[in-house]
Amino acid sequence: MKALRILGLAFGVLLALVAVLLGALYALFDGEKLKVELTRVVMEQKQRKLDIAGPLELSVWPDVGIKLGRLTLSEPGGKEGFLALDAARVAVAVMPLLSKQVQVQRIEVDGLKATLVKRKDGTLNIADLAGGGDKEGAAKAAPKVGAGDTAAPVRIDIAGIRIANAQLTWRDEKAGTTTTLSNLDLGSGRVQADSGRQTLAVEALSLAAKGKTGADSFELKLDVPRLDIAPDKSSGETVNLAANLAGSGRNLAARLVLSGVEGNAKALKIGKLALDLDAKVGESAVKARIDSPVAADMAAQTLALEKLAGSLDLANPQMPMKQLKLPLSGSLRADLAKQSAALDLGTRFDESKIALKLKVAKFAPLALGFDLDIDTLNVDKYLPPKKAEEKVAASPAPAGKDAAADKLDFSALKGHDVNGALRIGALQVSKLKLAKLDAKIRLAGGRLDVAPLSMNLYEGSASGSLSLNAAGNQLALKQNLNGISINPLLKDLADKDLLEGRGNVALDVASRGDSVAAMKKALAGTASLSLKDGAIKGINLAQSMRDIKARLGTLQGKAEGTTQKARAGEKTDFSELTASLKIANGVARNDDLALKSPFLRLAGAGDIDIGAGRMDYLAKATLVNTSTGQGGKEADKVKGLTVPVRIAGPFDALTYKPELGDLAADMAKAKLEEKTGAITGKTESKAKDKLKGLFGK
């Protein structure tokens, strides 16, 4: 009993002492004076205006804490607001105060609003608060450390944190973007950190926030039940992070799970990282899952995911197969100190085997290198089929409508540095069939260069270059096609059955514009064509020339012949065809057409209006030889004469019109010359006979 009495007496004395100390603290606390002093110090040292609207209140039970009401802090100079909060409370444990130790018991903040700004010169509006705004002042304020002194370690021990209804805004004035976090709630159990011992322990950490960036809204949730990091050993329970993004016609849901966390302060291992993505854009849906063990070296700042595995699912009701599933495998390594990363990824679907290697030399601005190898790929197989109205070739739409439908914008090329190589064994895209495609790609300064660019196509080969430039939306193409079979190329590329033959095509063209129509109308450059053993489709000139005699008999002085449309199944064969084009403002001019066959010679000149999709061309056909199969005696009637044929109209409805008026005059002249020659010949013959009699010879 005596011992209990002594213990009770001692405990009572201790309580009385604590009560006296707390009473003295409460009596000596002057909230108004503290407010004035804080306001003065902030203005003098940071040139920011601090305004504490409500009183500073001190509470002493069950813990010692300071509570304040509405508070605002301005930007430097005091003109604009930087931070505001509705209420805050910081509480410290009572007993450690007796040992001159401050142990934060709880931090509570309600209604925090802050705006972080990255100015156009790259500086932040919080640089002065972080000690970077006034280097001279920071140097004066920094404690001097002697040769044998070491900086005092920072120790944090907080029993709990609660931040409710906060809003953070990030504004990048240089990029012109704004991101806002609202309804931000942060809570935790005990948080302990010791910089000297390099330890960190967090319990029951949770974060929830909603936000908006541009026209997109997002939501974040983080849950960390327990995490312990120490030099000798680290561990943690499963970490969950969920994110949702919603915008105009698109949605994205992502979930990241980290389990089996272990290691130490220098090296951290995660037994499994699992990432799930579920996105929808319009009618297209994408689902992806990736998992891998993770190894991180904290000192070297390196990260490795050596066994990436997962899948990618694509779905669209317009795709022929409706749904596509791709298996994924590979590895990822990143060096955060050097801002570099390397990704090896492989997949296979249908008949395609794809291998991709990515190397990032620098994160910001992005400097990317890649190597993509595909054995075979049929892009058409995975694209929605074209609508009926897209297949029908109609007259060109008005410029405004056409430009709106085929809008082009190369601005996405800006701000990137990309170097890479692309190889495809066999490729089909928009019906065009290519093989052994090999391209080197360089993107820098808003300009994309694909050079050299080589491939095999349509029994021949092609080599050249392609360039796109965001400055002025410019395009340049140089290509030499050798040994090409021209008919299947034109059918697949432009759905035109105009020409047959095999040979060479050279292109050197450039253009600019914000739409396909504008590009066509601004096209400039040169082109040339050299074909052998082919045919012009839609007209049989030999047959037309067999009909000339009959037509001339019925013209009766008319200057025009009959217009006929191109007809399937008819063609004019040739052994050789050459032509060159000079292109300006979307109009290609030709003056040197030369077609040769055993029976015909064809020359011509005219304009091909690429922008309007029309042509006006005058071809001149000459029959130089005859045979029974090419017209026989009837063709002899016009042998040696040139027949002009006007080819005109839109590309999909060309018409052929012989211009026979001049031909009739030429034939009459030829007959007159023939008769004159015959009379002259007879006269000369009679004169010779008389001379022979006169001289007796």
QUIURGI-V123542 format. One line per field, one symbol per residue. phi: phi as a letter, one per 40 degrees, with the letter a starting at -180 (. if undefined). psi: psi as a letter, one per 20 degrees, with the letter a starting at -180 (. if undefined). Layout:
BEGIN
phi: ???
psi: ???
END
This chain:
BEGIN
phi: .ccccccccccccccccccccccccccccbcccccccccccccccbfbcbbbccccbbbbacacabbbcdbbbccdggcbcbaaacaaabbbccccccbgbbbccabbbbgcbabbbbcccgcbcbdcccgbcbccccccccccbccccbccccbbabcababbfcabbbbbcccgbbbbbbfcbbaaccbbaacccfbabbbfcbababaabgcbbaababbbcaabbadcabaacdbbbbabbbacgaaabbbbbbbgcahaccbbbbdabbbbbbbabgccbbbaabaacbbbbcccfbbbbcbcaiabbbbacccdcgabbbcbaiabbbbcccfbaabbbbaaafccbbbbbbbbcacaccbbbaabbbcaabcdcbbccccdcccccbcdcddccccccbcbacccccgbbbbabbbbcabbafgcbbafcbbbbbbaggbbbbacbbabafgbbaaiabbbbccgfcbbbbabbbgccccccccccbfbbbabhbibbbbabaaaicaccccccbcaibaaaabbfbacchabccccccccdccccbcfgccbcccbccbcgcabcacaababbbbafgbcbbbbdabbadbbbbbiaibbccccgbabbbcbbbcbabadcbhfcccdcbdgcbbcbcbahcdcacbbbcbcdccccccccccccccdccccccdccccccccccccgb
psi: hhghggghgghgggghggggghggghhipnghhhgggggggggghikqopoogrqpppqipirpqppqcpqqprrpijhqqgqqqgqqppqqqgghhhjkpoopgqppppkppqopporhjiqqjjhhhjjihnhghhhhhpqpprhjqqqpqpppnphqpopqlqpppppohgikqpppprlpppqrcpppqohgilqpppplpqppqqapocjqqrpqppongpppprhhpqrqrppppqqpppaojqqppqppppqlprbahhpppphppppppoqpocippppqppqqqpppohgilqppnimpqbqpppppiiqhjgqpppqqqbqpppnhhilqqppppqrpqcjppppppppohpgoqpopqqopppgqpnhhhjqqqqqhhhhporqprqgggghhhlppojhiiqjqopprqpppgpppplippqqlpoqpppoqkjpppnpqoqrppljarqqbqpppphojlqpppppoppkpohghghghgjlpmhqrrpbqpppnqqrqrjrgghggijpqbqqqpoqqmbqpqiqnhgghhhigghghhigliqiqappqqppqiqqoqqhppqqqppppkjppppjkpopprhhqpprrqaqonhgikrqopoqoppoirqrhijichhhhhjpiqpoppoorrqhilqqpopnighgggggghggghggghgghggghgghhghhghgjk.
END
